[in-house]
Amino acid sequence: SKNAGIGYNHTFGSETVFSLLFGYTSLEQSAVNFLTSKDLIGSGVIKGMPPGLTTAPDVSMGYFSVNSTVADTGPIQGYQVRADLSKVVGSHTLKMGAETVIEPYNQKNIEGAWGFSSLQTANLSSQGTTGYDVASFVLGALDNTLYYIKDYALRSHTWNAYFQDSWKATPKLTVNLGVRWDLLINATYTKS
């Protein structure tokens, strides 16, 4: 993960202050769960799964499962820019500003799974009480398979602006009035 930020303030006399802020954050994560350090799919030990799943597919049998998802998430990034201006005019403190946040995001997950049930080794005339999922696994009798790739990138934008007046009507009463505008631009998706 990476984070950075910088700020700049400028005072125009005793009544006006300008500030500018910039922030950046980034996160990348890779996850590979494996049964063994050997490439079982690439070496041909486990057949039928496309390349990219580097170890073995998930295996689930009743109460037992082994996970082997390959996931590359990121970079998940955020760019933030904000500007504010504050000015004192008599009994009024006027404030205005704007901000934008841009967030690009990439993800690539590859997942495969094999499921085993007791049905493949059951007595067909009495399926509810016979059969064993571990026996189906040992025999290689699959109940179901799954393979998918989530491979996409997206970018989202948010924008906002505001104006505020803090009016000191009396020494004991301050009235705050303001308006704010926000815009969320729906994420745009692309293939990474």
mmCIF file of the C-alpha atoms, coordinates in Angstrom:
data_MODEL
# 
_entry.id   MODEL 
# 
loop_
_atom_site.group_PDB 
_atom_site.id 
_atom_site.type_symbol 
_atom_site.label_atom_id 
_atom_site.label_alt_id 
_atom_site.label_comp_id 
_atom_site.label_asym_id 
_atom_site.label_entity_id 
_atom_site.label_seq_id 
_atom_site.pdbx_PDB_ins_code 
_atom_site.Cartn_x 
_atom_site.Cartn_y 
_atom_site.Cartn_z 
_atom_site.occupancy 
_atom_site.B_iso_or_equiv 
_atom_site.pdbx_formal_charge 
_atom_site.auth_seq_id 
_atom_site.auth_comp_id 
_atom_site.auth_asym_id 
_atom_site.auth_atom_id 
_atom_site.pdbx_PDB_model_num 
ATOM 1   C CA . SER A 1 1   ? 0.000   0.000   0.000   1.00 0.00 ? 1   SER A CA 1 
ATOM 2   C CA . LYS A 1 2   ? 1.110   3.557   -0.675  1.00 0.00 ? 2   LYS A CA 1 
ATOM 3   C CA . ASN A 1 3   ? -0.144  6.867   0.693   1.00 0.00 ? 3   ASN A CA 1 
ATOM 4   C CA . ALA A 1 4   ? 0.952   10.428  0.018   1.00 0.00 ? 4   ALA A CA 1 
ATOM 5   C CA . GLY A 1 5   ? -0.437  13.836  0.791   1.00 0.00 ? 5   GLY A CA 1 
ATOM 6   C CA . ILE A 1 6   ? 0.586   17.435  0.383   1.00 0.00 ? 6   ILE A CA 1 
ATOM 7   C CA . GLY A 1 7   ? -1.012  20.685  1.469   1.00 0.00 ? 7   GLY A CA 1 
ATOM 8   C CA . TYR A 1 8   ? -0.467  24.336  0.655   1.00 0.00 ? 8   TYR A CA 1 
ATOM 9   C CA . ASN A 1 9   ? -1.854  27.347  2.558   1.00 0.00 ? 9   ASN A CA 1 
ATOM 10  C CA . HIS A 1 10  ? -1.561  30.969  1.491   1.00 0.00 ? 10  HIS A CA 1 
ATOM 11  C CA . THR A 1 11  ? -2.667  33.946  3.578   1.00 0.00 ? 11  THR A CA 1 
ATOM 12  C CA . PHE A 1 12  ? -3.725  37.076  1.695   1.00 0.00 ? 12  PHE A CA 1 
ATOM 13  C CA . GLY A 1 13  ? -3.615  39.582  4.535   1.00 0.00 ? 13  GLY A CA 1 
ATOM 14  C CA . SER A 1 14  ? -5.481  39.078  7.790   1.00 0.00 ? 14  SER A CA 1 
ATOM 15  C CA . GLU A 1 15  ? -8.891  38.328  6.252   1.00 0.00 ? 15  GLU A CA 1 
ATOM 16  C CA . THR A 1 16  ? -8.351  35.855  3.392   1.00 0.00 ? 16  THR A CA 1 
ATOM 17  C CA . VAL A 1 17  ? -6.895  32.335  3.472   1.00 0.00 ? 17  VAL A CA 1 
ATOM 18  C CA . PHE A 1 18  ? -6.530  29.880  0.559   1.00 0.00 ? 18  PHE A CA 1 
ATOM 19  C CA . SER A 1 19  ? -5.723  26.206  1.014   1.00 0.00 ? 19  SER A CA 1 
ATOM 20  C CA . LEU A 1 20  ? -5.003  23.460  -1.504  1.00 0.00 ? 20  LEU A CA 1 
ATOM 21  C CA . LEU A 1 21  ? -4.760  19.756  -0.628  1.00 0.00 ? 21  LEU A CA 1 
ATOM 22  C CA . PHE A 1 22  ? -3.734  16.731  -2.680  1.00 0.00 ? 22  PHE A CA 1 
ATOM 23  C CA . GLY A 1 23  ? -3.918  13.122  -1.553  1.00 0.00 ? 23  GLY A CA 1 
ATOM 24  C CA . TYR A 1 24  ? -3.022  9.799   -3.153  1.00 0.00 ? 24  TYR A CA 1 
ATOM 25  C CA . THR A 1 25  ? -3.550  6.238   -1.981  1.00 0.00 ? 25  THR A CA 1 
ATOM 26  C CA . SER A 1 26  ? -2.892  2.896   -3.656  1.00 0.00 ? 26  SER A CA 1 
ATOM 27  C CA . LEU A 1 27  ? -3.325  -0.734  -2.641  1.00 0.00 ? 27  LEU A CA 1 
ATOM 28  C CA . GLU A 1 28  ? -2.332  -3.906  -4.472  1.00 0.00 ? 28  GLU A CA 1 
ATOM 29  C CA . GLN A 1 29  ? -2.872  -7.452  -3.260  1.00 0.00 ? 29  GLN A CA 1 
ATOM 30  C CA . SER A 1 30  ? -2.100  -10.861 -4.717  1.00 0.00 ? 30  SER A CA 1 
ATOM 31  C CA . ALA A 1 31  ? -3.378  -14.084 -3.210  1.00 0.00 ? 31  ALA A CA 1 
ATOM 32  C CA . VAL A 1 32  ? -2.516  -17.616 -4.290  1.00 0.00 ? 32  VAL A CA 1 
ATOM 33  C CA . ASN A 1 33  ? -3.759  -20.436 -2.087  1.00 0.00 ? 33  ASN A CA 1 
ATOM 34  C CA . PHE A 1 34  ? -2.244  -23.783 -2.918  1.00 0.00 ? 34  PHE A CA 1 
ATOM 35  C CA . LEU A 1 35  ? -2.221  -27.474 -2.070  1.00 0.00 ? 35  LEU A CA 1 
ATOM 36  C CA . THR A 1 36  ? 1.420   -27.822 -3.047  1.00 0.00 ? 36  THR A CA 1 
ATOM 37  C CA . SER A 1 37  ? 4.207   -25.730 -4.541  1.00 0.00 ? 37  SER A CA 1 
ATOM 38  C CA . LYS A 1 38  ? 4.015   -27.824 -7.735  1.00 0.00 ? 38  LYS A CA 1 
ATOM 39  C CA . ASP A 1 39  ? 2.044   -26.513 -10.703 1.00 0.00 ? 39  ASP A CA 1 
ATOM 40  C CA . LEU A 1 40  ? -0.465  -29.385 -10.804 1.00 0.00 ? 40  LEU A CA 1 
ATOM 41  C CA . ILE A 1 41  ? -2.439  -27.956 -13.729 1.00 0.00 ? 41  ILE A CA 1 
ATOM 42  C CA . GLY A 1 42  ? 0.494   -26.905 -15.909 1.00 0.00 ? 42  GLY A CA 1 
ATOM 43  C CA . SER A 1 43  ? 2.280   -30.228 -15.353 1.00 0.00 ? 43  SER A CA 1 
ATOM 44  C CA . GLY A 1 44  ? -0.815  -32.186 -16.376 1.00 0.00 ? 44  GLY A CA 1 
ATOM 45  C CA . VAL A 1 45  ? -1.463  -33.862 -13.020 1.00 0.00 ? 45  VAL A CA 1 
ATOM 46  C CA . ILE A 1 46  ? -4.891  -32.211 -12.867 1.00 0.00 ? 46  ILE A CA 1 
ATOM 47  C CA . LYS A 1 47  ? -6.509  -32.066 -16.284 1.00 0.00 ? 47  LYS A CA 1 
ATOM 48  C CA . GLY A 1 48  ? -9.516  -30.101 -17.467 1.00 0.00 ? 48  GLY A CA 1 
ATOM 49  C CA . MET A 1 49  ? -8.805  -26.719 -15.862 1.00 0.00 ? 49  MET A CA 1 
ATOM 50  C CA . PRO A 1 50  ? -7.635  -23.848 -18.068 1.00 0.00 ? 50  PRO A CA 1 
ATOM 51  C CA . PRO A 1 51  ? -4.203  -22.316 -17.494 1.00 0.00 ? 51  PRO A CA 1 
ATOM 52  C CA . GLY A 1 52  ? -3.989  -19.346 -15.173 1.00 0.00 ? 52  GLY A CA 1 
ATOM 53  C CA . LEU A 1 53  ? -5.172  -21.282 -12.149 1.00 0.00 ? 53  LEU A CA 1 
ATOM 54  C CA . THR A 1 54  ? -1.644  -22.040 -11.036 1.00 0.00 ? 54  THR A CA 1 
ATOM 55  C CA . THR A 1 55  ? -2.085  -24.826 -8.521  1.00 0.00 ? 55  THR A CA 1 
ATOM 56  C CA . ALA A 1 56  ? -5.321  -26.772 -8.344  1.00 0.00 ? 56  ALA A CA 1 
ATOM 57  C CA . PRO A 1 57  ? -9.032  -26.055 -8.358  1.00 0.00 ? 57  PRO A CA 1 
ATOM 58  C CA . ASP A 1 58  ? -11.054 -25.729 -5.167  1.00 0.00 ? 58  ASP A CA 1 
ATOM 59  C CA . VAL A 1 59  ? -12.130 -29.137 -3.922  1.00 0.00 ? 59  VAL A CA 1 
ATOM 60  C CA . SER A 1 60  ? -15.246 -29.485 -1.777  1.00 0.00 ? 60  SER A CA 1 
ATOM 61  C CA . MET A 1 61  ? -16.612 -32.661 -0.215  1.00 0.00 ? 61  MET A CA 1 
ATOM 62  C CA . GLY A 1 62  ? -19.317 -32.351 2.410   1.00 0.00 ? 62  GLY A CA 1 
ATOM 63  C CA . TYR A 1 63  ? -17.550 -30.840 5.416   1.00 0.00 ? 63  TYR A CA 1 
ATOM 64  C CA . PHE A 1 64  ? -14.122 -30.622 3.755   1.00 0.00 ? 64  PHE A CA 1 
ATOM 65  C CA . SER A 1 65  ? -12.894 -28.091 1.201   1.00 0.00 ? 65  SER A CA 1 
ATOM 66  C CA . VAL A 1 66  ? -9.571  -26.804 -0.134  1.00 0.00 ? 66  VAL A CA 1 
ATOM 67  C CA . ASN A 1 67  ? -9.401  -23.358 -1.696  1.00 0.00 ? 67  ASN A CA 1 
ATOM 68  C CA . SER A 1 68  ? -7.079  -22.377 -4.545  1.00 0.00 ? 68  SER A CA 1 
ATOM 69  C CA . THR A 1 69  ? -8.322  -19.039 -5.841  1.00 0.00 ? 69  THR A CA 1 
ATOM 70  C CA . VAL A 1 70  ? -5.738  -16.912 -7.653  1.00 0.00 ? 70  VAL A CA 1 
ATOM 71  C CA . ALA A 1 71  ? -6.495  -13.225 -7.105  1.00 0.00 ? 71  ALA A CA 1 
ATOM 72  C CA . ASP A 1 72  ? -4.706  -10.069 -8.220  1.00 0.00 ? 72  ASP A CA 1 
ATOM 73  C CA . THR A 1 73  ? -6.522  -7.049  -6.851  1.00 0.00 ? 73  THR A CA 1 
ATOM 74  C CA . GLY A 1 74  ? -5.306  -3.621  -7.690  1.00 0.00 ? 74  GLY A CA 1 
ATOM 75  C CA . PRO A 1 75  ? -4.030  -1.255  -7.960  1.00 0.00 ? 75  PRO A CA 1 
ATOM 76  C CA . ILE A 1 76  ? -6.981  0.272   -6.139  1.00 0.00 ? 76  ILE A CA 1 
ATOM 77  C CA . GLN A 1 77  ? -6.132  3.949   -6.260  1.00 0.00 ? 77  GLN A CA 1 
ATOM 78  C CA . GLY A 1 78  ? -7.568  7.233   -5.106  1.00 0.00 ? 78  GLY A CA 1 
ATOM 79  C CA . TYR A 1 79  ? -6.602  10.742  -6.212  1.00 0.00 ? 79  TYR A CA 1 
ATOM 80  C CA . GLN A 1 80  ? -8.117  13.610  -4.232  1.00 0.00 ? 80  GLN A CA 1 
ATOM 81  C CA . VAL A 1 81  ? -7.751  17.353  -4.888  1.00 0.00 ? 81  VAL A CA 1 
ATOM 82  C CA . ARG A 1 82  ? -9.438  19.983  -2.717  1.00 0.00 ? 82  ARG A CA 1 
ATOM 83  C CA . ALA A 1 83  ? -9.315  23.798  -2.725  1.00 0.00 ? 83  ALA A CA 1 
ATOM 84  C CA . ASP A 1 84  ? -10.875 26.128  -0.120  1.00 0.00 ? 84  ASP A CA 1 
ATOM 85  C CA . LEU A 1 85  ? -11.052 29.909  0.177   1.00 0.00 ? 85  LEU A CA 1 
ATOM 86  C CA . SER A 1 86  ? -12.102 31.741  3.355   1.00 0.00 ? 86  SER A CA 1 
ATOM 87  C CA . LYS A 1 87  ? -12.652 35.514  3.597   1.00 0.00 ? 87  LYS A CA 1 
ATOM 88  C CA . VAL A 1 88  ? -13.832 37.658  6.505   1.00 0.00 ? 88  VAL A CA 1 
ATOM 89  C CA . VAL A 1 89  ? -16.035 40.602  5.457   1.00 0.00 ? 89  VAL A CA 1 
ATOM 90  C CA . GLY A 1 90  ? -17.329 42.571  8.456   1.00 0.00 ? 90  GLY A CA 1 
ATOM 91  C CA . SER A 1 91  ? -19.431 40.202  10.592  1.00 0.00 ? 91  SER A CA 1 
ATOM 92  C CA . HIS A 1 92  ? -19.500 37.547  7.809   1.00 0.00 ? 92  HIS A CA 1 
ATOM 93  C CA . THR A 1 93  ? -17.021 34.728  7.256   1.00 0.00 ? 93  THR A CA 1 
ATOM 94  C CA . LEU A 1 94  ? -17.467 33.540  3.670   1.00 0.00 ? 94  LEU A CA 1 
ATOM 95  C CA . LYS A 1 95  ? -16.151 30.107  2.687   1.00 0.00 ? 95  LYS A CA 1 
ATOM 96  C CA . MET A 1 96  ? -16.164 28.365  -0.664  1.00 0.00 ? 96  MET A CA 1 
ATOM 97  C CA . GLY A 1 97  ? -14.410 25.373  -2.115  1.00 0.00 ? 97  GLY A CA 1 
ATOM 98  C CA . ALA A 1 98  ? -14.429 22.402  -4.433  1.00 0.00 ? 98  ALA A CA 1 
ATOM 99  C CA . GLU A 1 99  ? -13.131 18.853  -4.418  1.00 0.00 ? 99  GLU A CA 1 
ATOM 100 C CA . THR A 1 100 ? -12.745 15.913  -6.789  1.00 0.00 ? 100 THR A CA 1 
ATOM 101 C CA . VAL A 1 101 ? -11.925 12.284  -6.092  1.00 0.00 ? 101 VAL A CA 1 
ATOM 102 C CA . ILE A 1 102 ? -10.926 9.926   -8.913  1.00 0.00 ? 102 ILE A CA 1 
ATOM 103 C CA . GLU A 1 103 ? -10.699 6.198   -8.154  1.00 0.00 ? 103 GLU A CA 1 
ATOM 104 C CA . PRO A 1 104 ? -9.326  3.741   -10.715 1.00 0.00 ? 104 PRO A CA 1 
ATOM 105 C CA . TYR A 1 105 ? -9.597  0.049   -9.745  1.00 0.00 ? 105 TYR A CA 1 
ATOM 106 C CA . ASN A 1 106 ? -8.342  -3.176  -11.371 1.00 0.00 ? 106 ASN A CA 1 
ATOM 107 C CA . GLN A 1 107 ? -9.144  -6.779  -10.518 1.00 0.00 ? 107 GLN A CA 1 
ATOM 108 C CA . LYS A 1 108 ? -8.267  -10.175 -11.949 1.00 0.00 ? 108 LYS A CA 1 
ATOM 109 C CA . ASN A 1 109 ? -9.494  -13.274 -10.150 1.00 0.00 ? 109 ASN A CA 1 
ATOM 110 C CA . ILE A 1 110 ? -9.263  -16.780 -11.558 1.00 0.00 ? 110 ILE A CA 1 
ATOM 111 C CA . GLU A 1 111 ? -11.174 -19.486 -9.761  1.00 0.00 ? 111 GLU A CA 1 
ATOM 112 C CA . GLY A 1 112 ? -11.923 -23.115 -10.467 1.00 0.00 ? 112 GLY A CA 1 
ATOM 113 C CA . ALA A 1 113 ? -13.765 -25.631 -8.341  1.00 0.00 ? 113 ALA A CA 1 
ATOM 114 C CA . TRP A 1 114 ? -14.582 -29.315 -8.271  1.00 0.00 ? 114 TRP A CA 1 
ATOM 115 C CA . GLY A 1 115 ? -17.470 -30.574 -6.154  1.00 0.00 ? 115 GLY A CA 1 
ATOM 116 C CA . PHE A 1 116 ? -17.969 -34.158 -4.990  1.00 0.00 ? 116 PHE A CA 1 
ATOM 117 C CA . SER A 1 117 ? -21.125 -35.566 -3.447  1.00 0.00 ? 117 SER A CA 1 
ATOM 118 C CA . SER A 1 118 ? -22.353 -38.891 -2.124  1.00 0.00 ? 118 SER A CA 1 
ATOM 119 C CA . LEU A 1 119 ? -24.705 -39.389 -5.085  1.00 0.00 ? 119 LEU A CA 1 
ATOM 120 C CA . GLN A 1 120 ? -21.998 -40.775 -7.410  1.00 0.00 ? 120 GLN A CA 1 
ATOM 121 C CA . THR A 1 121 ? -21.203 -43.648 -5.023  1.00 0.00 ? 121 THR A CA 1 
ATOM 122 C CA . ALA A 1 122 ? -24.719 -44.197 -3.671  1.00 0.00 ? 122 ALA A CA 1 
ATOM 123 C CA . ASN A 1 123 ? -26.965 -47.220 -4.146  1.00 0.00 ? 123 ASN A CA 1 
ATOM 124 C CA . LEU A 1 124 ? -29.387 -45.877 -6.762  1.00 0.00 ? 124 LEU A CA 1 
ATOM 125 C CA . SER A 1 125 ? -32.349 -47.607 -5.121  1.00 0.00 ? 125 SER A CA 1 
ATOM 126 C CA . SER A 1 126 ? -31.532 -46.038 -1.711  1.00 0.00 ? 126 SER A CA 1 
ATOM 127 C CA . GLN A 1 127 ? -29.698 -42.789 -2.410  1.00 0.00 ? 127 GLN A CA 1 
ATOM 128 C CA . GLY A 1 128 ? -30.520 -40.968 0.823   1.00 0.00 ? 128 GLY A CA 1 
ATOM 129 C CA . THR A 1 129 ? -28.644 -43.300 3.152   1.00 0.00 ? 129 THR A CA 1 
ATOM 130 C CA . THR A 1 130 ? -25.780 -44.617 1.014   1.00 0.00 ? 130 THR A CA 1 
ATOM 131 C CA . GLY A 1 131 ? -22.801 -43.148 -0.790  1.00 0.00 ? 131 GLY A CA 1 
ATOM 132 C CA . TYR A 1 132 ? -19.886 -41.131 0.489   1.00 0.00 ? 132 TYR A CA 1 
ATOM 133 C CA . ASP A 1 133 ? -18.439 -37.909 -0.966  1.00 0.00 ? 133 ASP A CA 1 
ATOM 134 C CA . VAL A 1 134 ? -14.851 -38.876 -0.062  1.00 0.00 ? 134 VAL A CA 1 
ATOM 135 C CA . ALA A 1 135 ? -15.315 -42.134 -2.009  1.00 0.00 ? 135 ALA A CA 1 
ATOM 136 C CA . SER A 1 136 ? -16.548 -40.091 -4.977  1.00 0.00 ? 136 SER A CA 1 
ATOM 137 C CA . PHE A 1 137 ? -13.395 -37.938 -4.668  1.00 0.00 ? 137 PHE A CA 1 
ATOM 138 C CA . VAL A 1 138 ? -11.075 -40.974 -4.558  1.00 0.00 ? 138 VAL A CA 1 
ATOM 139 C CA . LEU A 1 139 ? -12.778 -42.424 -7.641  1.00 0.00 ? 139 LEU A CA 1 
ATOM 140 C CA . GLY A 1 140 ? -12.665 -39.041 -9.418  1.00 0.00 ? 140 GLY A CA 1 
ATOM 141 C CA . ALA A 1 141 ? -16.453 -39.005 -9.901  1.00 0.00 ? 141 ALA A CA 1 
ATOM 142 C CA . LEU A 1 142 ? -17.288 -35.278 -10.113 1.00 0.00 ? 142 LEU A CA 1 
ATOM 143 C CA . ASP A 1 143 ? -20.653 -33.868 -9.120  1.00 0.00 ? 143 ASP A CA 1 
ATOM 144 C CA . ASN A 1 144 ? -19.988 -30.343 -10.471 1.00 0.00 ? 144 ASN A CA 1 
ATOM 145 C CA . THR A 1 145 ? -17.240 -28.084 -11.790 1.00 0.00 ? 145 THR A CA 1 
ATOM 146 C CA . LEU A 1 146 ? -16.822 -24.337 -11.939 1.00 0.00 ? 146 LEU A CA 1 
ATOM 147 C CA . TYR A 1 147 ? -14.328 -22.040 -13.651 1.00 0.00 ? 147 TYR A CA 1 
ATOM 148 C CA . TYR A 1 148 ? -14.495 -18.288 -14.025 1.00 0.00 ? 148 TYR A CA 1 
ATOM 149 C CA . ILE A 1 149 ? -12.319 -15.260 -14.578 1.00 0.00 ? 149 ILE A CA 1 
ATOM 150 C CA . LYS A 1 150 ? -13.209 -11.836 -13.181 1.00 0.00 ? 150 LYS A CA 1 
ATOM 151 C CA . ASP A 1 151 ? -10.992 -9.530  -15.218 1.00 0.00 ? 151 ASP A CA 1 
ATOM 152 C CA . TYR A 1 152 ? -12.013 -5.888  -15.327 1.00 0.00 ? 152 TYR A CA 1 
ATOM 153 C CA . ALA A 1 153 ? -11.022 -2.331  -14.553 1.00 0.00 ? 153 ALA A CA 1 
ATOM 154 C CA . LEU A 1 154 ? -13.217 0.581   -13.545 1.00 0.00 ? 154 LEU A CA 1 
ATOM 155 C CA . ARG A 1 155 ? -12.891 4.285   -12.847 1.00 0.00 ? 155 ARG A CA 1 
ATOM 156 C CA . SER A 1 156 ? -15.243 6.385   -10.724 1.00 0.00 ? 156 SER A CA 1 
ATOM 157 C CA . HIS A 1 157 ? -15.362 10.159  -10.169 1.00 0.00 ? 157 HIS A CA 1 
ATOM 158 C CA . THR A 1 158 ? -16.973 12.313  -7.512  1.00 0.00 ? 158 THR A CA 1 
ATOM 159 C CA . TRP A 1 159 ? -17.125 16.109  -7.583  1.00 0.00 ? 159 TRP A CA 1 
ATOM 160 C CA . ASN A 1 160 ? -18.440 18.603  -5.046  1.00 0.00 ? 160 ASN A CA 1 
ATOM 161 C CA . ALA A 1 161 ? -18.502 22.346  -4.422  1.00 0.00 ? 161 ALA A CA 1 
ATOM 162 C CA . TYR A 1 162 ? -19.865 24.478  -1.602  1.00 0.00 ? 162 TYR A CA 1 
ATOM 163 C CA . PHE A 1 163 ? -20.496 28.031  -0.459  1.00 0.00 ? 163 PHE A CA 1 
ATOM 164 C CA . GLN A 1 164 ? -21.069 28.998  3.174   1.00 0.00 ? 164 GLN A CA 1 
ATOM 165 C CA . ASP A 1 165 ? -21.694 32.226  5.096   1.00 0.00 ? 165 ASP A CA 1 
ATOM 166 C CA . SER A 1 166 ? -21.141 32.287  8.864   1.00 0.00 ? 166 SER A CA 1 
ATOM 167 C CA . TRP A 1 167 ? -22.780 35.521  10.013  1.00 0.00 ? 167 TRP A CA 1 
ATOM 168 C CA . LYS A 1 168 ? -22.143 36.705  13.566  1.00 0.00 ? 168 LYS A CA 1 
ATOM 169 C CA . ALA A 1 169 ? -25.508 38.391  14.073  1.00 0.00 ? 169 ALA A CA 1 
ATOM 170 C CA . THR A 1 170 ? -24.846 39.190  17.759  1.00 0.00 ? 170 THR A CA 1 
ATOM 171 C CA . PRO A 1 171 ? -21.980 38.380  20.140  1.00 0.00 ? 171 PRO A CA 1 
ATOM 172 C CA . LYS A 1 172 ? -23.992 35.313  21.260  1.00 0.00 ? 172 LYS A CA 1 
ATOM 173 C CA . LEU A 1 173 ? -25.635 34.278  17.961  1.00 0.00 ? 173 LEU A CA 1 
ATOM 174 C CA . THR A 1 174 ? -23.975 32.985  14.777  1.00 0.00 ? 174 THR A CA 1 
ATOM 175 C CA . VAL A 1 175 ? -26.104 32.063  11.761  1.00 0.00 ? 175 VAL A CA 1 
ATOM 176 C CA . ASN A 1 176 ? -24.645 29.542  9.296   1.00 0.00 ? 176 ASN A CA 1 
ATOM 177 C CA . LEU A 1 177 ? -26.104 29.374  5.796   1.00 0.00 ? 177 LEU A CA 1 
ATOM 178 C CA . GLY A 1 178 ? -24.710 27.351  2.960   1.00 0.00 ? 178 GLY A CA 1 
ATOM 179 C CA . VAL A 1 179 ? -25.277 25.359  -0.179  1.00 0.00 ? 179 VAL A CA 1 
ATOM 180 C CA . ARG A 1 180 ? -23.432 22.268  -1.420  1.00 0.00 ? 180 ARG A CA 1 
ATOM 181 C CA . TRP A 1 181 ? -23.444 20.515  -4.786  1.00 0.00 ? 181 TRP A CA 1 
ATOM 182 C CA . ASP A 1 182 ? -22.350 16.874  -5.215  1.00 0.00 ? 182 ASP A CA 1 
ATOM 183 C CA . LEU A 1 183 ? -21.979 14.860  -8.391  1.00 0.00 ? 183 LEU A CA 1 
ATOM 184 C CA . LEU A 1 184 ? -21.234 11.135  -8.517  1.00 0.00 ? 184 LEU A CA 1 
ATOM 185 C CA . ILE A 1 185 ? -20.344 9.934   -11.989 1.00 0.00 ? 185 ILE A CA 1 
ATOM 186 C CA . ASN A 1 186 ? -21.163 6.250   -12.427 1.00 0.00 ? 186 ASN A CA 1 
ATOM 187 C CA . ALA A 1 187 ? -18.162 3.983   -12.782 1.00 0.00 ? 187 ALA A CA 1 
ATOM 188 C CA . THR A 1 188 ? -16.971 3.212   -16.296 1.00 0.00 ? 188 THR A CA 1 
ATOM 189 C CA . TYR A 1 189 ? -15.851 -0.396  -16.808 1.00 0.00 ? 189 TYR A CA 1 
ATOM 190 C CA . THR A 1 190 ? -13.169 -1.592  -19.176 1.00 0.00 ? 190 THR A CA 1 
ATOM 191 C CA . LYS A 1 191 ? -11.383 -4.877  -19.709 1.00 0.00 ? 191 LYS A CA 1 
ATOM 192 C CA . SER A 1 192 ? -7.918  -4.761  -18.157 1.00 0.00 ? 192 SER A CA 1 
# 
